[in-house]
């Protein structure tokens, strides 16, 4: 897979995955997986985009942590996707967090 194709796949990742929409054999699956972290590699070093709570904000916020640069916050996942597409990075690993439907808030 070329880097461009890899970036397109990463940028198209949904921020939430509902297993009942993926596996039709069992409609009783009541878990949603929320994208929480994207580890990226630039060819020289790694950096990470993390969705976490920050002081003064009730919802989780996407934040870029990259070596000596100050953390950079994004408005939403669409901004994260645009950043991935515009940067010349390779998303190396994604981390999802599973939660029962009843415990899920879309943030």
C-alpha positions, 0 to 999 in steps of 0.5 A, spaced: 500 500 500 502 506 498 503 512 503 497 516 499 493 510 500 494 509 507 493 516 509 486 515 505 484 509 509 486 513 516 483 519 514 476 515 512 476 511 519 470 513 523 471 516 530 466 510 532 465 503 530 458 499 532 460 492 531 452 490 530 453 494 524 459 490 522 457 483 524 450 482 521 450 474 524 449 477 531 445 483 532 445 483 540 452 485 540 452 492 544 459 495 544 461 501 540 469 502 539 471 509 539 477 511 536 482 514 542 489 514 539 493 514 532 500 513 533 504 516 527 511 515 524 514 521 519 521 517 517 525 520 523 520 519 529 514 518 532 508 522 534 501 521 537 494 524 536 490 522 543 483 523 544 482 525 552 479 530 557 483 536 558 482 541 564 476 546 562 472 541 557 467 536 559 468 532 552 474 529 550 479 533 545 484 531 540 491 533 541 497 532 538 503 531 542 510 531 538 516 532 541 518 539 543 512 542 540 507 545 544 501 540 544 496 542 539 488 541 540 484 540 534 476 542 534 474 535 532 475 528 528 474 532 521 480 536 523 484 530 525 483 527 518 485 533 514 491 534 518 493 526 517 492 528 509 496 534 509 502 531 513 507 527 510 506 521 516 504 514 516 499 512 521 502 506 524 497 504 529 490 506 531 487 504 538 480 504 539 476 503 546 470 499 547 464 501 551 457 498 552 452 502 548 449 504 554 455 507 557 457 511 550 457 519 549 458 521 542 464 526 544 
